[in-house]
């Protein structure tokens, strides 16, 4: 594998701070019982390297070099599109942790290249002009994806293409993000608002899950369109994307648990009845990445608008949602006598991203939130399985292999939390 920088960093790991291997974390080299605690940076580098050791497949096809992540650490099966864009999210923050490191960017580029193997073979067949969609399953060559096309997968791919444009500067990534977004927008329900889970959900015979207009796709659409508004080349284009971001935002607010809390529900069911699609019940499940996504969406819209009243509303919602999420998902484990973040580790990582963006802006309580995630990932680090280096599903417990710990998505969740903790400590 071409992972020279990571390998070099791992070889520098010890029980003391890193020497000559990037920035050194502040104030975390505490001692207990004569043994030094690794810094957040040391833990992050080790955990990211474990992702590559246990899951990464590096190769080249049709002159496209790639890093593909397997779905499980102990099986050959390729990871799905979701699993791979979760991994790209980890590497994005590694590029921010080491902004001058060309090898980190090269790893990021290869992981982004891997998306092309999920790309549809015939974009010209799409009804939406200048659009492209990505399938859930990986093809053996570029542009040969297969399986369902999920709107939430695709808008998260668009988000990562915008990150690729930020890190690598190639205009193709921006253009591809626009094409993917165009396909997602084509799924908008003009009568009810929002987009359903997958392309299959556009048909009357779809099942309940495919018909759900979930917060995942709709909240991420706010982030993507807000960012496209900032990157637009004309005022008209900027207004177009901002209007879409606001439409998605208005729909997502229907899923907020008000006035009881500021948590967000998971989605709104769509019912096909009497020849039309109609609003069904709200799926009243709380997931941490829904709250995290809406905090990020609020901050994105705050940056895009000059309306003082709107800016105040976006900021207030971000603050209140952050407080609610901390109360809902930061949970006490009596067995270990410590706190942890409950639920899927990757879902929690998106909430961690939101807290990190809040902290960068100096917002209320954000340092407390970031400290809590640093402790969460430290618990996961110390509870890793010795042979594989993989983390438990619940940070404060040992690996039991009955909680799908072998899934790459869970492991990338903790790895991303670790990199965010490192960024927090060294800043």
MITOR-589202 format. One record per residue: residue in one letter; z, y, x of N, C-alpha, C in turn. Coordinates in steps of 0.2 Angstrom, whole numbers, padded with zeros to 4 digits, always signed. Layout:
N
aZYXZYXZYX ...
***
This chain:
427
x+0000-0006+0004+0000+0000+0000+0000+0006+0004 x-0003+0011+0002-0003+0018+0005+0003+0022+0003 x+0009+0020+0005+0015+0023+0003+0019+0025+0009 x+0015+0028+0014+0018+0029+0021+0024+0034+0020 x+0024+0039+0016+0029+0044+0016+0035+0041+0013 x+0035+0038+0008+0040+0034+0005+0043+0029+0009 x+0039+0025+0013+0042+0020+0017+0046+0024+0023 x+0043+0029+0025+0047+0033+0031+0053+0035+0028 x+0053+0038+0022+0060+0040+0019+0065+0035+0018 x+0062+0029+0016+0067+0024+0015+0070+0021+0021 x+0066+0021+0026+0068+0019+0033+0074+0024+0036 x+0074+0030+0033+0079+0035+0035+0085+0034+0031 x+0086+0030+0026+0091+0030+0022+0097+0027+0026 x+0103+0030+0025+0109+0028+0027+0115+0030+0023 x+0121+0029+0025+0127+0031+0021+0128+0038+0023 x+0125+0042+0027+0126+0049+0028+0119+0052+0026 x+0119+0059+0026+0114+0063+0024+0108+0061+0028 x+0102+0063+0024+0095+0061+0028+0095+0066+0034 x+0092+0064+0039+0090+0068+0045+0083+0068+0046 x+0080+0074+0046+0073+0075+0047+0068+0071+0042 x+0071+0070+0036+0067+0067+0031+0067+0070+0024 x+0065+0077+0025+0065+0081+0019+0072+0085+0018 x+0072+0088+0012+0078+0093+0011+0084+0088+0010 x+0090+0091+0012+0097+0087+0011+0100+0089+0005 x+0103+0085+0001+0106+0086-0005+0113+0090-0003 x+0115+0094-0008+0121+0098-0007+0127+0095-0010 x+0133+0095-0007+0139+0093-0010+0140+0087-0013 x+0136+0082-0011+0137+0075-0015+0138+0070-0010 x+0140+0071-0003+0141+0066+0002+0149+0065+0002 x+0151+0064-0004+0159+0062-0004+0160+0056-0002 x+0167+0055+0000+0169+0048+0002+0174+0045-0002 x+0174+0039-0003+0179+0035-0007+0180+0028-0004 x+0187+0028-0001+0188+0022+0002+0185+0021+0009 x+0183+0026+0012+0180+0026+0018+0173+0025+0018 x+0170+0024+0012+0162+0023+0012+0159+0030+0009 x+0154+0032+0012+0151+0038+0010+0146+0037+0004 x+0146+0041-0001+0142+0040-0007+0135+0043-0005 x+0130+0040-0006+0123+0042-0005+0122+0049-0008 x+0118+0053-0006+0116+0059-0009+0111+0057-0015 x+0110+0062-0019+0105+0061-0025+0098+0060-0022 x+0097+0063-0017+0090+0062-0014+0089+0055-0011 x+0094+0053-0008+0094+0046-0005+0093+0041-0011 x+0097+0042-0016+0096+0037-0022+0089+0038-0025 x+0087+0044-0025+0080+0045-0028+0075+0041-0024 x+0075+0042-0018+0070+0039-0014+0070+0031-0014 x+0076+0029-0014+0077+0022-0014+0074+0019-0021 x+0076+0022-0026+0074+0020-0033+0067+0020-0034 x+0064+0026-0032+0056+0026-0033+0053+0021-0028 x+0055+0020-0022+0052+0015-0018+0053+0008-0022 x+0058+0007-0025+0059+0000-0029+0053+0000-0034 x+0052+0005-0038+0046+0005-0043+0040+0002-0039 x+0038+0005-0034+0032+0003-0030+0033-0004-0028 x+0038-0006-0025+0039-0013-0022+0039-0018-0028 x+0041-0016-0034+0042-0022-0039+0036-0021-0044 x+0032-0016-0044+0027-0015-0050+0020-0013-0047 x+0020-0010-0042+0013-0007-0040+0008-0012-0037 x+0002-0011-0040-0004-0014-0037-0009-0009-0035 x-0011-0009-0029-0015-0004-0026-0022-0007-0025 x-0027-0004-0027-0034-0006-0026-0039-0001-0026 x-0046-0004-0026-0051+0001-0027-0057-0003-0031 x-0060+0001-0036-0065-0002-0040-0070+0004-0041 x-0076+0002-0040-0082+0007-0041-0080+0014-0038 x-0078+0013-0031-0076+0019-0027-0070+0023-0030 x-0066+0020-0034-0060+0024-0037-0054+0020-0034 x-0050+0023-0030-0044+0020-0028-0039+0022-0032 x-0034+0017-0034-0029+0018-0039-0023+0014-0037 x-0017+0016-0041-0011+0013-0041-0010+0011-0048 x-0010+0005-0050-0008+0002-0056-0001-0001-0057 x+0002+0001-0062+0009-0002-0062+0009-0008-0067 x+0012-0014-0065+0013-0020-0069+0018-0018-0075 x+0017-0022-0080+0022-0021-0086+0029-0024-0084 x+0029-0029-0080+0035-0032-0079+0036-0034-0071 x+0041-0034-0068+0042-0034-0061+0040-0041-0059 x+0041-0046-0063+0040-0053-0061+0034-0057-0064 x+0029-0053-0067+0023-0055-0070+0017-0051-0067 x+0011-0055-0068+0005-0051-0065+0002-0046-0070 x+0004-0047-0077+0001-0043-0082+0001-0035-0080 x-0005-0032-0081-0005-0025-0080-0001-0021-0085 x+0002-0016-0083+0006-0011-0088+0001-0008-0093 x+0003-0006-0099+0000-0003-0104-0001+0005-0101 x-0005+0008-0105-0006+0015-0104+0001+0019-0104 x+0005+0018-0109+0011+0021-0109+0015+0020-0103 x+0016+0014-0101+0019+0012-0095+0017+0016-0088 x+0011+0016-0088+0008+0020-0082+0009+0027-0082 x+0008+0030-0088+0010+0038-0088+0017+0039-0087 x+0021+0034-0089+0028+0035-0087+0029+0035-0080 x+0026+0031-0076+0026+0031-0069+0023+0037-0066 x+0018+0040-0069+0015+0046-0066+0020+0052-0067 x+0024+0052-0072+0029+0057-0073+0034+0057-0067 x+0036+0051-0065+0041+0050-0059+0037+0054-0053 x+0031+0052-0052+0028+0054-0046+0026+0062-0046 x+0025+0064-0052+0025+0072-0053+0031+0075-0050 x+0037+0073-0052+0043+0076-0049+0044+0075-0042 x+0041+0069-0039+0042+0068-0032+0037+0073-0028 x+0032+0075-0031+0028+0080-0028+0031+0087-0028 x+0035+0088-0033+0039+0094-0034+0045+0094-0029 x+0048+0088-0028+0053+0087-0023+0051+0088-0016 x+0045+0086-0014+0042+0087-0008+0035+0090-0008 x+0035+0097-0010+0029+0100-0011+0024+0101-0006 x+0026+0100+0001+0022+0101+0006+0020+0094+0009 x+0022+0089+0005+0020+0082+0008+0013+0079+0005 x+0008+0079+0009+0002+0077+0007+0002+0070+0004 x+0006+0065+0007+0006+0058+0005+0008+0058-0002 x+0013+0062-0004+0016+0062-0011+0010+0063-0016 x+0006+0068-0014+0001+0070-0018-0005+0065-0019 x-0006+0062-0013-0011+0056-0013-0009+0050-0017 x-0002+0049-0017+0000+0044-0022-0001+0046-0029 x+0001+0052-0030+0000+0055-0037-0007+0054-0039 x-0012+0056-0035-0019+0056-0036-0021+0049-0038 x-0019+0044-0034-0021+0037-0036-0018+0034-0042 x-0012+0037-0044-0009+0035-0051-0013+0038-0056 x-0015+0044-0055-0019+0048-0061-0026+0044-0061 x-0029+0042-0055-0035+0039-0056-0035+0032-0060 x-0029+0029-0060-0028+0023-0064-0029+0024-0071 x-0028+0030-0074-0030+0032-0081-0037+0030-0083 x-0041+0031-0078-0049+0030-0079-0050+0023-0082 x-0046+0018-0080-0047+0011-0082-0045+0010-0089 x-0042+0015-0092-0040+0015-0099-0045+0019-0104 x-0049+0023-0100-0054+0027-0104-0059+0024-0108 x-0061+0027-0114-0066+0024-0118-0073+0024-0114 x-0077+0019-0117-0083+0018-0113-0089+0023-0116 x-0088+0025-0122-0093+0029-0125-0090+0036-0129 x-0088+0040-0125-0085+0047-0128-0090+0050-0133 x-0097+0049-0132-0102+0053-0136-0102+0050-0143 x-0098+0044-0144-0098+0042-0151-0092+0045-0155 x-0088+0049-0152-0083+0052-0156-0085+0057-0161 x-0082+0058-0166-0084+0063-0171-0082+0070-0168 x-0077+0070-0165-0075+0077-0162-0079+0079-0156 x-0081+0085-0156-0086+0087-0151-0082+0088-0144 x-0085+0086-0138-0082+0087-0132-0075+0083-0132 x-0075+0077-0134-0068+0074-0134-0069+0067-0130 x-0063+0064-0129-0063+0058-0126-0056+0055-0128 x-0055+0048-0128-0049+0045-0130-0048+0039-0125 x-0042+0037-0124-0039+0032-0120-0036+0027-0124 x-0038+0020-0122-0035+0014-0125-0029+0013-0122 x-0025+0008-0126-0019+0006-0124-0019+0001-0118 x-0024-0003-0118-0025-0008-0113-0030-0007-0107 x-0028-0009-0101-0032-0007-0095-0039-0012-0095 x-0044-0009-0093-0050-0013-0092-0050-0015-0084 x-0055-0019-0083-0056-0021-0076-0060-0016-0072 x-0063-0012-0075-0067-0007-0071-0066+0000-0075 x-0068+0005-0072-0067+0012-0075-0071+0012-0081 x-0068+0016-0086-0071+0017-0093-0072+0011-0097 x-0068+0006-0096-0068+0000-0100-0061-0002-0103 x-0058+0003-0106-0052+0002-0109-0053-0002-0115 x-0047-0005-0118-0048-0009-0124-0041-0008-0128 x-0041-0011-0134-0035-0010-0138-0035-0004-0142 x-0029-0003-0146-0028+0003-0150-0029+0009-0146 x-0030+0015-0149-0030+0021-0146-0024+0025-0150 x-0019+0026-0147-0013+0030-0150-0013+0037-0148 x-0012+0041-0154-0012+0048-0153-0007+0050-0148 x-0001+0047-0148+0005+0049-0144+0003+0047-0137 x+0000+0042-0135-0002+0040-0129-0007+0045-0126 x-0012+0047-0130-0017+0051-0128-0014+0059-0126 x-0010+0061-0130-0007+0068-0129-0003+0068-0123 x+0001+0062-0122+0005+0062-0116+0000+0061-0109 x-0006+0058-0110-0011+0058-0105-0013+0065-0103 x-0015+0069-0109-0017+0076-0108-0012+0080-0104 x-0005+0079-0106+0000+0082-0102+0000+0081-0095 x-0001+0074-0093-0001+0072-0086-0007+0075-0083 x-0013+0075-0086-0019+0078-0083-0018+0086-0081 x-0014+0089-0086-0012+0096-0084-0007+0097-0078 x-0003+0092-0077+0001+0091-0071-0003+0090-0065 x-0008+0086-0066-0013+0084-0060-0017+0091-0058 x-0019+0095-0063-0022+0101-0062-0017+0106-0058 x-0011+0106-0060-0006+0110-0056-0005+0107-0049 x-0004+0101-0048-0003+0098-0042-0009+0098-0037 x-0014+0096-0040-0020+0094-0036-0026+0100-0036 x-0026+0104-0041-0030+0109-0042-0037+0108-0044 x-0039+0102-0045-0046+0100-0047-0047+0102-0054 x-0052+0106-0055-0054+0108-0062-0055+0102-0067 x-0058+0097-0064-0059+0091-0069-0053+0089-0073 x-0047+0089-0070-0041+0087-0074-0040+0092-0080 x-0041+0098-0079-0040+0103-0084-0046+0101-0090 x-0052+0100-0088-0057+0099-0092-0056+0092-0096 x-0053+0087-0093-0052+0081-0096-0046+0082-0101 x-0041+0086-0099-0035+0087-0103-0038+0090-0110 x-0042+0095-0109-0045+0098-0115-0049+0093-0119 x-0053+0089-0116-0057+0083-0120-0052+0079-0124 x-0047+0077-0120-0042+0072-0124-0038+0076-0130 x-0037+0082-0128-0033+0086-0134-0038+0087-0140 x-0044+0088-0138-0049+0089-0144-0049+0082-0148 x-0049+0077-0145-0049+0070-0149-0042+0070-0153 x-0037+0072-0150-0030+0072-0154-0030+0077-0160 x-0033+0083-0159-0033+0087-0164-0038+0085-0170 x-0042+0081-0168-0047+0078-0174-0043+0073-0178 x-0037+0071-0176-0033+0067-0181-0028+0071-0185 x-0028+0077-0185-0023+0082-0189-0025+0080-0196 x-0019+0080-0200-0020+0079-0207-0019+0086-0210 x-0025+0088-0213-0025+0095-0215-0021+0096-0221 x-0020+0091-0225-0016+0092-0231-0009+0091-0230 x-0007+0087-0226+0001+0085-0225+0003+0088-0219 x-0001+0089-0214+0001+0092-0207+0003+0086-0203 x+0002+0087-0196+0004+0082-0191-0002+0077-0190 x+0000+0072-0185-0005+0067-0183-0001+0060-0183 x-0004+0055-0185-0001+0049-0186-0001+0045-0179 x+0002+0039-0179+0004+0036-0173-0002+0034-0169 x-0007+0031-0173-0013+0029-0169-0019+0030-0174 x-0025+0029-0170-0031+0029-0174-0032+0025-0180 x-0029+0019-0179-0028+0014-0185-0025+0017-0191 x-0020+0022-0190-0017+0025-0195-0021+0030-0199 x-0027+0032-0197-0031+0036-0201-0035+0032-0207 x-0034+0026-0207-0037+0022-0213-0032+0020-0218 x-0034+0019-0224-0029+0018-0230-0025+0011-0229 x-0028+0006-0226-0025+0000-0225-0020-0001-0220 x-0019+0004-0216-0014+0004-0210-0007+0002-0212 x-0003-0001-0207+0004-0002-0209+0008+0004-0208 x+0014+0003-0210+0019+0009-0210+0020+0012-0203 x+0020+0008-0198+0021+0011-0191+0015+0015-0189 x+0009+0013-0190+0003+0016-0188+0002+0023-0192 x+0005+0023-0199+0004+0029-0203+0009+0034-0202 x+0015+0032-0198+0020+0037-0197+0017+0043-0193 x+0019+0049-0195+0018+0055-0191+0024+0056-0187 x+0024+0053-0181+0030+0054-0177+0031+0060-0173 x+0037+0061-0171+0038+0067-0167+0035+0067-0160 x+0034+0061-0157+0032+0060-0150+0025+0063-0149 x+0020+0062-0153+0013+0064-0153+0013+0072-0154 x+0017+0073-0160+0016+0080-0162+0020+0085-0158 x+0026+0083-0155+0030+0088-0151+0026+0089-0144 x+0023+0083-0142+0020+0084-0135+0013+0088-0136 x+0010+0088-0142+0005+0092-0144+0006+0100-0143 x+0013+0101-0145+0015+0108-0144+0015+0110-0137 x+0018+0106-0133+0018+0107-0125+0011+0108-0123 x+0006+0103-0124-0001+0104-0122-0004+0110-0124 x-0004+0111-0130-0008+0117-0133-0005+0124-0130 x+0001+0124-0130+0004+0130-0127+0002+0131-0120 x+0002+0126-0116+0000+0126-0109-0008+0128-0109 x-0012+0125-0113-0019+0127-0113-0020+0134-0115 x-0016+0137-0119-0016+0144-0121-0015+0148-0115 x-0010+0146-0110-0009+0150-0104-0015+0149-0099 x-0018+0144-0099-0024+0142-0095-0031+0144-0097 x-0031+0146-0103-0038+0148-0106-0041+0154-0103 x-0048+0154-0103-0052+0158-0099-0053+0165-0103 x-0052+0164-0110-0054+0170-0114-0048+0171-0119 x-0047+0177-0121-0042+0178-0126-0043+0174-0133 x-0049+0173-0135-0050+0169-0141-0048+0162-0140 x-0050+0159-0134-0047+0152-0133-0040+0152-0132 x-0037+0157-0129-0029+0157-0129-0026+0157-0136 x-0029+0161-0140-0027+0162-0147-0028+0155-0151 x-0033+0152-0150-0035+0146-0153-0029+0140-0151 x-0028+0140-0145-0023+0135-0143-0016+0136-0145 x-0014+0143-0145-0008+0145-0147-0007+0144-0155 x-0012+0145-0158-0012+0144-0166-0010+0136-0167 x-0014+0132-0163-0012+0125-0164-0005+0123-0162 x-0003+0126-0157+0004+0124-0155+0009+0126-0160 x+0008+0132-0163+0012+0134-0169+0012+0130-0175 x+0006+0127-0176+0005+0123-0182+0009+0116-0181 x+0008+0113-0175+0012+0107-0173+0019+0109-0174 x+0021+0115-0171+0029+0116-0171+0031+0117-0178 x+0027+0120-0183+0030+0121-0190+0030+0114-0193 x+0026+0109-0191+0027+0102-0194+0033+0099-0191 x+0034+0099-0185+0040+0096-0182+0046+0098-0184 x+0047+0105-0186+0053+0107-0189+0055+0104-0195 x+0050+0101-0199+0052+0097-0205+0056+0091-0203 x+0056+0089-0197+0060+0083-0195+0066+0085-0191 x+0068+0091-0192+0075+0093-0189+0080+0092-0194 x+0086+0089-0191+0092+0088-0196+0096+0094-0197 x+0094+0098-0201+0097+0104-0202+0100+0104-0210 x+0105+0107-0211+0110+0111-0207+0115+0107-0203 x+0115+0100-0204+0120+0096-0201+0121+0097-0193 x+0115+0095-0190+0115+0096-0183+0108+0099-0181 x+0106+0099-0175+0100+0102-0173+0096+0096-0169 x+0098+0090-0170+0094+0084-0168+0088+0083-0172 x+0083+0080-0169+0077+0079-0173+0076+0071-0175 x+0074+0070-0181+0072+0064-0183+0066+0061-0180 x+0064+0055-0181+0059+0052-0177+0052+0053-0180 x+0051+0054-0187+0045+0055-0190+0045+0055-0197 x+0039+0056-0200+0038+0056-0207+0033+0051-0209 x+0035+0046-0213+0030+0041-0216+0025+0044-0220 x+0019+0041-0220+0013+0043-0224+0012+0037-0228 x+0011+0039-0235+0010+0034-0240+0003+0035-0243 x-0001+0029-0243-0007+0030-0247-0006+0027-0254 x-0007+0032-0259-0006+0031-0266-0011+0035-0270 x-0014+0031-0275-0018+0034-0280-0024+0037-0276 x-0027+0034-0271-0033+0036-0267-0031+0042-0262 x-0025+0044-0261-0024+0050-0257-0018+0048-0252 x-0018+0051-0246-0012+0051-0242-0007+0056-0244 x+0000+0054-0245+0005+0058-0247+0011+0057-0242 x+0015+0062-0242+0022+0062-0239+0026+0056-0241 x+0029+0052-0236+0034+0048-0238+0040+0050-0236 x+0045+0045-0235+0052+0047-0233+0052+0049-0225 x+0057+0052-0223+0058+0054-0216+0061+0048-0212 x+0059+0046-0207+0062+0040-0203+0068+0043-0199 x+0074+0042-0202+0080+0046-0199+0083+0042-0194 x+0079+0041-0188+0082+0038-0182+0081+0044-0177 x+0087+0044-0173+0087+0049-0167+0085+0046-0161 x+0080+0048-0157+0079+0046-0150+0079+0052-0145 x+0082+0051-0140+0083+0057-0135+0077+0060-0133 x+0071+0056-0132+0065+0060-0130+0062+0064-0136 x+0064+0063-0142+0062+0068-0147+0065+0075-0146 x+0072+0075-0145+0076+0081-0144+0073+0084-0138 x+0072+0080-0132+0070+0083-0126+0063+0086-0127 x+0059+0083-0130+0052+0085-0131+0052+0092-0135 x+0056+0092-0140+0057+0099-0144+0060+0104-0140 x+0065+0103-0136+0067+0108-0131+0062+0110-0127 x+0058+0106-0124+0052+0108-0119+0047+0112-0123 x+0046+0110-0130+0041+0113-0134+0043+0120-0135 x+0050+0121-0137+0053+0128-0138+0052+0132-0132 x+0053+0130-0126+0052+0134-0120+0045+0135-0119 x+0041+0131-0120+0033+0132-0119+0031+0138-0124 x+0033+0137-0130+0031+0143-0135+0035+0149-0133 x+0041+0149-0131+0044+0155-0128+0040+0159-0123 x+0037+0155-0118+0033+0158-0113+0026+0161-0116 x+0024+0158-0121+0017+0160-0124+0017+0166-0128 x+0023+0168-0131+0023+0173-0136+0026+0179-0134 x+0024+0185-0137+0027+0191-0135+0031+0194-0141 x+0031+0190-0146+0035+0192-0152+0042+0191-0151 x+0046+0196-0151+0053+0196-0149+0057+0191-0154 x+0055+0192-0160+0059+0188-0165+0058+0180-0164 x+0051+0179-0163+0049+0172-0162+0053+0169-0155 x+0053+0173-0150+0055+0171-0144+0063+0170-0145 x+0066+0174-0148+0073+0173-0150+0075+0166-0153 x+0070+0165-0158+0071+0159-0162+0069+0152-0158 x+0064+0153-0154+0063+0147-0149+0069+0146-0145 x+0071+0151-0142+0077+0150-0137+0083+0147-0140 x+0085+0150-0146+0090+0148-0150+0090+0140-0152 x+0084+0138-0154+0083+0131-0156+0083+0127-0150 x+0081+0129-0144+0082+0125-0138+0089+0124-0136 x+0093+0129-0136+0100+0129-0135+0104+0124-0140 x+0102+0125-0146+0106+0121-0151+0104+0114-0151 x+0098+0113-0150+0095+0106-0149+0098+0102-0143 x+0099+0106-0138+0102+0103-0131+0109+0102-0133 x+0113+0106-0136+0120+0104-0138+0120+0098-0142 x+0116+0098-0147+0116+0092-0151+0115+0086-0148 x+0110+0086-0144+0107+0080-0140+0113+0077-0135 x+0116+0082-0132+0122+0080-0127+0127+0077-0131 x+0129+0079-0137+0134+0076-0141+0132+0069-0144 x+0125+0069-0146+0123+0062-0149+0122+0057-0144 x+0119+0059-0138+0117+0053-0133+0121+0052-0127 x+0126+0057-0125+0130+0057-0120+0136+0053-0122 x+0137+0047-0121+0142+0042-0124+0147+0039-0119 x+0153+0038-0122+0158+0035-0118+0158+0028-0118 x+0158+0025-0112+0159+0017-0112+0166+0015-0110 x+0170+0013-0114+0177+0011-0113+0177+0006-0108 x+0172+0001-0107+0173-0004-0102+0173-0002-0095 x+0169+0003-0094+0168+0006-0087+0173+0013-0086 x+0175+0015-0092+0179+0021-0093+0175+0027-0090 x+0168+0027-0092+0164+0033-0089+0159+0034-0095 x+0155+0040-0094+0150+0042-0099+0143+0039-0096 x+0139+0039-0101+0132+0037-0099+0127+0039-0105 x+0121+0039-0104+0116+0041-0109+0113+0035-0112 x+0115+0034-0119+0113+0028-0123+0105+0028-0124 x+0103+0022-0126+0096+0022-0128+0091+0020-0122 x+0085+0020-0123+0080+0019-0118+0080+0024-0112 x+0080+0021-0106+0081+0026-0100+0075+0031-0100 x+0069+0029-0102+0064+0034-0101+0064+0039-0106 x+0066+0037-0112+0068+0042-0118+0073+0047-0115 x+0078+0045-0112+0083+0049-0109+0080+0054-0104 x+0075+0051-0100+0072+0055-0094+0069+0061-0097 x+0066+0061-0103+0062+0067-0106+0068+0072-0108 x+0073+0070-0110+0079+0074-0112+0081+0077-0105 x+0081+0073-0100+0083+0076-0093+0078+0081-0091 x+0072+0080-0092+0067+0085-0090+0068+0092-0094 x+0070+0091-0100+0072+0097-0104+0078+0101-0101 x+0083+0097-0100+0089+0100-0097+0087+0103-0090 x+0083+0100-0086+0081+0103-0080+0077+0110-0080 x+0073+0110-0085+0069+0116-0086+0074+0122-0089 x+0079+0120-0093+0084+0124-0095+0088+0127-0089 x+0090+0122-0085+0094+0124-0079+0090+0129-0074 x+0083+0128-0073+0079+0132-0069+0079+0139-0072 x+0080+0140-0078+0080+0146-0082+0087+0149-0082 x+0092+0146-0080+0099+0148-0080+0102+0148-0087 x+0099+0144-0091+0102+0144-0098+0109+0141-0099 x+0111+0142-0105+0118+0140-0107+0119+0133-0106 x+0125+0131-0102+0127+0124-0102+0122+0119-0098 x+0117+0122-0096+0112+0117-0092+0115+0114-0086 x+0119+0117-0082+0122+0114-0077+0126+0108-0078 x+0130+0109-0084+0134+0103-0086+0130+0097-0088 x+0124+0099-0092+0120+0094-0094+0117+0090-0088 x+0115+0094-0083+0112+0091-0077+0117+0087-0073 x+0123+0089-0072+0128+0085-0069+0129+0079-0073 x+0129+0079-0079+0130+0073-0083+0124+0068-0082 x+0118+0070-0081+0113+0065-0079+0113+0063-0072 x+0116+0067-0068+0117+0065-0061+0122+0059-0060 x+0127+0060-0064+0132+0054-0065+0129+0048-0068 x+0125+0049-0073+0122+0043-0077+0118+0039-0072 x+0114+0043-0068+0109+0039-0063+0113+0036-0057 x+0118+0039-0055+0122+0037-0050+0125+0030-0052 x+0128+0030-0059+0130+0023-0061+0125+0018-0061 x+0119+0020-0063+0114+0015-0063+0112+0013-0056 x+0112+0017-0052+0111+0015-0045+0116+0010-0042 x+0122+0011-0043+0127+0007-0041+0128+0000-0045 x+0125+0000-0051+0124-0006-0055+0118-0010-0054 x+0114-0008-0049+0107-0011-0048+0108-0019-0046 x+0103-0023-0048+0103-0030-0047+0101-0031-0039 x+0105-0034-0036+0105-0035-0028+0098-0037-0026 x+0096-0042-0029+0089-0045-0026+0083-0041-0027 x+0083-0038-0033+0077-0034-0035+0078-0026-0034 x+0084-0024-0034+0085-0017-0034+0084-0013-0040 x+0083-0017-0046+0082-0014-0052+0088-0012-0056 x+0088-0007-0060+0094-0005-0064+0095-0008-0070 x+0101-0008-0073+0103-0011-0079+0100-0006-0085 x+0099-0009-0091+0097-0005-0096+0102+0001-0098 x+0108-0001-0098+0114+0004-0099+0117+0005-0092 x+0117+0012-0090+0119+0014-0083+0125+0011-0081 x+0130+0011-0086+0137+0009-0084+0138+0001-0084 x+0133-0003-0085+0134-0010-0085+0130-0013-0080 x+0131-0020-0079+0127-0023-0074+0121-0026-0077 x+0116-0027-0073+0110-0030-0075+0111-0037-0078 x+0109-0038-0084+0110-0045-0088+0103-0048-0089 x+0098-0045-0089+0091-0047-0090+0090-0049-0097 x+0094-0047-0102+0093-0048-0109+0092-0041-0113 x+0091-0036-0109+0089-0030-0112+0083-0027-0110 x+0078-0031-0108+0071-0030-0106+0072-0025-0099 x+0076-0027-0095+0077-0023-0089+0071-0024-0084 x+0067-0029-0085+0061-0030-0081+0055-0026-0083 x+0055-0022-0089+0050-0018-0091+0050-0012-0086 x+0044-0010-0084+0043-0005-0079+0045+0002-0083 x+0044+0003-0089+0046+0009-0092+0053+0011-0092 x+0058+0006-0092+0065+0007-0091+0066+0009-0084 x+0063+0006-0080+0065+0007-0073+0062+0014-0071 x+0056+0016-0073+0054+0023-0072+0058+0028-0075 x+0061+0026-0080+0066+0031-0083+0072+0033-0079 x+0075+0028-0076+0080+0029-0071+0078+0033-0065 x+0072+0030-0062+0069+0033-0056+0068+0041-0057 x+0065+0043-0063+0064+0050-0065+0070+0054-0065 x+0075+0051-0068+0082+0054-0068+0084+0055-0061 x+0083+0051-0057+0086+0051-0050+0082+0057-0046 x+0076+0057-0047+0072+0063-0044+0074+0070-0047 x+0075+0070-0053+0077+0076-0056+0084+0078-0054 x+0089+0073-0053+0095+0074-0050+0095+0077-0043 x+0090+0074-0039+0089+0077-0032+0086+0084-0032 x+0082+0085-0036+0079+0092-0037+0085+0097-0039 x+0089+0095-0043+0095+0099-0045+0099+0100-0040 x+0101+0095-0036+0106+0096-0031+0104+0100-0025 x+0097+0100-0023+0095+0103-0017+0092+0110-0018 x+0092+0112-0025+0089+0119-0026+0095+0124-0025 
***
